[in-house]
Amino acid sequence: MFSEISLTFIGHSAWRITHGDHDILIDPFITGNPVATVKSADLHPTHIIVTHGHDDHLGDAVDIAKRTGAHLISTFEVGNYCEARGCGHTTGMGLGGANMFDFGRLKFTIAHHSSSASDGTYLGNPAGVLLTLGGRTIYHAGDTALFLDMKLIGEMNDIDVALLPIGDYFTMGVDDAVMAVEFLKPKITIPMHYNTFPPIKVDVQDFIGKLEKKGHRGVIVDPGGAYTIGAGGA
């Protein structure tokens, strides 16, 4: 059964996904994020999903989880790291593993990047996220390079919205992200992880134009803006 899902772009790779009574934050880098349009204290999520341990993704996750009691879900190492810092409700999973939660199904995919805390703690492997809720599937790729197994992810999942990094330098750039869309075949692609800092400044319109030439649909959501998956589709 399909129902409406709202995706609000906080900025960088941080998203707020709301569906019914569920309010899910992904990679809530807010404090110190120059493009964020909200404050950490204003958010009251039911769940927090973290793709890896870098500061611009783990961000405010621990503080928000401790303040709100939100259920924090991440990879095994990041989950343990957050639990040791006072997060009372955490779940740590492995790459390729899936689980049903009260909001729907979550599966962690591979991502080609790295993962460590600012204090140097090794935090396992980074991840992408396949989130299925309200009859729809959202793929948040986390920080990643282009990799061929994205083709398998696309073949095995009917992806309604793909949230892909395009900023280059630390992740895929525009051309690699276009190839990722060719592999994934989502109904809609929304770019992220660009123009937050000088090293990842790119022309987002170039990305959208290249997608359209390949017959794919891309949507730009500015920080603070939202995209809604309606009951009728993406």
N, C-alpha and C positions, 0 to 999 in steps of 0.2 A: 504494500500500500504506500503510495507516494504522498508526502506532505511537505509543506514549505520549510526551507532551511535558509537561514541568513548567514552570510560570510562577511564579517566586517574586518577590513584591513587596518590593523593597528600601525603597521609600518615595518620595514625591513622584512623579516619572515614571520612576524607575529600576527596571528589571526584570532578572532573571536567567532566561534561558530555556535549559533543558537538554533535549537529545535525543540519545540514544546517546552518542557520544564528544564531542559538541559542547556547549560551554558559552558562551552568548552573553549579553553584557551590553548593555542599551540605556540610554542616558543615565545613566551611573553617577555621579550626584551623591551622594556619600557623606560626605566630609569637610565638616563644616559643615551637614549635613542633620540637623535636630533629631529626625526620626522614623526615621532609618536604624537598623537593628538589626544591621548588620555593619560591619566595618572594611575599608577598602580593601585592607590588607595580607593579608586572609584570602581574597581572591578571586583565582582563577587561570583567567581565561577563555581560550577559544580565539579568540574574536572579540569586538569591541566595536563597537556601532553608535551613532552620535551624530546626533541629528536637527537640532541647530543649536548655535550657539556660546555661548549664554548660560551663565553659570556654573552654574546649577542644572540643566544638562543635559550640557554638556561635562564639568563636574565633575572627577572623578579620572581621566578617560579617558587623558590623556597619561601620567600617572605609572604607571597600571596597565599600559598598553601597553608602556612602556619596561621595566618590571620583568619582565613575563611574556613579552614577544614576541608578544602577541596581535595578530591582524590587525584593524586599525582601519578601519572603513568609514563613510564619511560623504559629505556633499556635497563638491563639488570644492574650494571655498574652505576649508572646515573641514579636509578631508584635507590640503591643502597647509600649513595652519597647524600641524597636529599633526606633520606630517613635518619641518617646519622646527624643531620643538622636540624632535626626537630619536626620534620614533616610526619604527621601521625598516620596518614593513610596513603600508602604508596604501593604501586605494583611495578615490579621490574620484569621485563620480558626479553626474549631473545629474538634476534633477527630471523625472519621467516615464520615466527610464531604469531598466532592469532588468538583472540579471546573475545568472548561476548561480555559486554558490560551493560549497565542499565540503559545507556543511550544507544547501543548498537554494537557492531563488530569493529575491532581494531586489529590491524596486522602491521607489524613492522617489516619494512623491506630493507634491502641493502642500500647503502649510499656510499659513494667513493669520496671520502673526505677524512677527517680525523676527529678525535674527541678527547678533550682534556679540560680540567678546571683551571681557573686563573692562578691557583696555588700550585699548579703543576701536576695535580693528581690525574693519573691515567683513568679515563672513564669509558674504556671499552671501544666498541665500534659505533660509528654514527649510524643513523637510520633515516629512512623515509617512512611515511605513514599512509596506509590505506584505511580510510574511515568510512564505514557504511552505516548510514542511519536514515530514517525516513524513506527507505527504499532507494536511496541514492548513494553513490560512491565518490568520495573526494580523495584525491591523491596529493599529499603535501610531501614534496620530494626532499625536504630538509636541505642541507648543503651537500651538493654532489657534483661530480663531473658527469659527463655523458657516459652511459655504459649500455652495452648491447642487451643486457637482461631487461632493460625497459621495454623491449619488444615483447618479452614474456609477460611482463606486468600488464601491458596493453591487451595481449591476447587472452589472458586469464581473468580480466576484470573489465566490466563495462563502466568506464570512468566518465562521470558526469562533469566534474571540474578538476583540472590539474593545476596546482599551484607550484610554479617552477622558478628556480633562481635563474637570473639572466645576467648578473652583474660582472661576470668574468673575474679574473684575478684570483679569487678564492673558490669559485664555482664555475659551472657552465657559463659561457658567454652567449651572445645572441644566436650565432649560427649553430652551436651545439644544442642549444635549447630548442631551436626549430627542428633539428633532427630528433630530439627527444619526443617532440609532439608527433612526428611521423611514426615513431615507434609506439607511443602510448595511445594515440587516436582518441583523445578525450573529446567530449562534445564542446567544451569550453576550456580555454587556457587563460589563466591569469598570472602575469609575471610578478615576481617578488625578488627580494635581495638585490636591489639595484638603487643607485643614487642616494644611498644613506650616507656614504662617506666618499671622498674623492677617488680612491682606488677602484670603486665599483660603479663609477658613473658611466652610463651607456644611454643610447638613444632608444627609448622604449617604443617609439613610433616605428623605428626600423624593424624591431622584432614583430610588431603587429602586422606591418606591411609584408614581411617575408612569410608570416604564417598564412596570410590571405592569398598570396601567390601560390601556396601549396594547397589551397582549398580548406584551410582550417580557420576556426574562429577564435580570435583572441580578444580579451576585454581588459582594459586598463582600469584598475580600481586605485584611486589615490588614497593615501593614509587618511583615515577617518571615514572613508566611503565604504559602501557595502554592495554586495552582489547577492541577489536572492534567487535561489532555485525554487521555482514555483511548483505547485502540486502537479502541473502539467508537464514539467520537464525543465532542463537547464536552459 
